[in-house]
């Protein structure tokens, strides 16, 4: 378990197996305090204040930046 804060760019960093990875959370959550629960390559990012799961992913060791999985650009309404 690791406590962190989402950067202005909307990501957090995580060192796994000696390599530093950047996990995209989303700019919507910039400045939000989060908890990262890591078990092997399975990762859950949780909002520290509300307990809401912001992201679940399996770490891809071939890519340094783990994208959010959403299409680029603003959210369409």
Buried (B, 14 or more C-beta within 10 A) or exposed (E): EBEBEBBEEBBBEBEEEEEEBBBBBBBEBBEBEBBBEBEEEEBBBBBEEEEEEBBEBEBEEEEEEBEBEEEEEEEEE
